[in-house]
Amino acid sequence: MTLEGWLKAIKLSIDKDISIYDAIYGAMTLIFNGILVTSDEKLSERIKDTVRVVTLDELSL
């Protein structure tokens, strides 16, 4: 991951009070303009205003 990615992850971790592990996924989602798919509803609630996120319950497979 680039320095930009690490900085985004650290900021996301601090701003949203999430683990750096989760924040790395969030930062990569932002960098690649993607959608984060997670089963963690608490994480989804915390970052949904910053990162495009969908929970597994919301997916129709």
N, C-alpha and C positions, 0 to 999 in steps of 0.2 A: 504494500500500500504506500502511496506517496505521502509526503509531508502534509499536503492539503487534506488527504483522507484522515490522517491521524488527528489533525487539528479539528476537523469537523466532528470526528468521533468524540474527542475530549469535550468539546463544547456541548454536543448533544447529551453526553453523559452527565455533565454538570447541570445544564439548563433543565433537563427533564428528569433528573434524579433516577437514572437508569444505570445498569452496569456497563462497564466499558465494553464487555463482550457484546451486549445487545446494541450498544451505540455504534460499534464497528459495522454491524449489519445495516443499521440505519444510515450511516455515512455512505456506505457503498451504494445503497439504494438511491440516495440523493445524487451522488456522483454519476451514476449510470442512468439516472432518470427512470428508475424502475419502480416496482411495487413490491413492498415487503410482505410476504405471506407468513403468518405466525399463528400459533395456537394460544399464545400468551395474550389474553384479553386485557390484562393490566398494562402490559407494554403498549398494546395498540392504543389504549385510551391516553396514555402519557405522550405519545409521539404523533398522534393523528393530525395535529395542526401543523406539523413540520414535514413529516414523511408520509408519502402515500403508502397506506398500510391496509391490509385485508386480513381478517381472521379466517381460520379454516371453517368456522361455522357459517361465514358469509359466502363462502364459495359454493357454487352448485356444480358438482362434478358429474 
